[in-house]
Amino acid sequence: MLRYFAFLYVMVRTAECHSWLACTDYAEKNGATWKPAKCRGFARGSYRKAPKTGEFGLDRNFDHRVSETEPCQVPKNDVTQYTRSHPMAVYYPGQQAVLVHPMKNHGADAHCSNIYIPDSGSWLFRSERNPSRDPSLSEFEKNFVFDLGKSPTGQDFNGDHSLSSVYPKPGYQNAPRFCENQDKAMATFSFNVPRNITAGRYTFIWLWAFNSRKEFYSSCFEVQIAPNKLSRNKILRKNGFRDTSEPCGGMTSNRYIRGNTNSGCKMFRGSAYSHLPKKPKNPNTETRFLSENIQPTTETRTRKPVTIIERNLALPVEVMVRQFSGKVSLPSSESTTIRRSYFVQFGCDVKTIKFRNARTTYKHQQVSSHRRSYEVMQEGTEQLKKTHLYFHVIFNGMCNIIRSPPLARLYREEYLKH
């Protein structure tokens, strides 16, 4: 019975916004869904630009492009940048801690995005003990805290693109529900607080390199280092938090560093990252390279005058792809619906395709036109409540998706009759 039509659109995304830390002490490792009650520490000014009870990942200009003299978005002020509901983090030496950030479309997952979206690494640095002002970027780098690792992309999967959809991941892209909301999906880092850090107050800086190690974004946050776990738990309870748990073991966000295991911590089970290539014999552990790549926000240069000639053109430009990801927006189903069937057609010769939230029941190749058609079905409560059908397709050769756009329609819906 034909009751609805669903139209497919291909998403070619240019991400304008970059990320920030939404939480600096989260009580769950490798979590997938933002739960405000689990956040016990925040970045500077979070209560204004990333409030814990607001919409997670909503862009309020909280991302910050780093410079040598302005490593933080706003200057240090422990009185005005934190509140009772959004306190600074409390750690103790040797603890394993978890950070949270929104993905903002920067994920490589074959089910819903481009597997070549980069991650060039993330790091934590800190100030000296009890600082009165913010250090410069190069001053931060004198006190290394942790290398948070790098997410695998592109050729890192050795041709098996399905590995891009395996979680947990090292580095920035550790977001198990990324394909459900590529903009606002929650991602986490985990790291070991140094065991030799002295009790006191510090400013930490998170640095993330997106496209390369010449493009850095940051979040600054204050941390109260308690002398031991007992003191840390006492401060957390004073701040209104009953959950004083921390994760045990497993791997940190750096695939080569195991997470600390302390007395009474919450055990994390699983062999994370076992699907990725083995550790290189001589991994590059150099971290003191950041500030020399940072360019000043303003600069004066003497340049040779040039003449610019402009021409207004209206020439068509072809868009050719060998593979791409997209999604079908689906209409909501009724409570009595038990099964739905969709027809999806591609205008080019398909080599392989994967659908998510539905299973393929039939495929047909039109030899004369190279068109490939698929029938896919949703059944069961879990699939029928999904609002999108995701796919990733690889073509035999290049495909002009403007001239031969994909099409989709809902052609049959089966439901119970009362």
Buried (B, 14 or more C-beta within 10 A) or exposed (E): EEBEEBEBEBEEEEBEBBBBBBBBBBBBBBBBEBBEEBBBBBBBBBBBBBBBEEEBBEBBEBBBEBBBEBBBBBEBEEEEBBEEBBBBBBBBBBBBBBBBBBBBBBBBBBBBBBBEBBBBBBBBBBBBEEBEEBBBBBBBBEBBBBBBBBBBBEEBBEEEBEBBBBBBBBBBBBBBBBBBBBBBBBBBBBBBBBEEBEBBBBBBBBBBBBEEBEBBBBBBBBBBBBEEBEBBBBBBEEBEBEEBEBBBBBBBBBBBBEBBBBEEBBEBEEEBBEEBEEEEEEEEEEBEEBBEEBEEEEEEEEEEEEEEEEEEEEEEEEEEBEBBBBBBEBEEBEEEBBBBBBBBBBBBBBEEBBBBBBEEEEEEEEEEEBBBBBBBBBBEEEBBEBEBBBBBBBBEEEBEBEEBEBBBBBBBBBBEEE
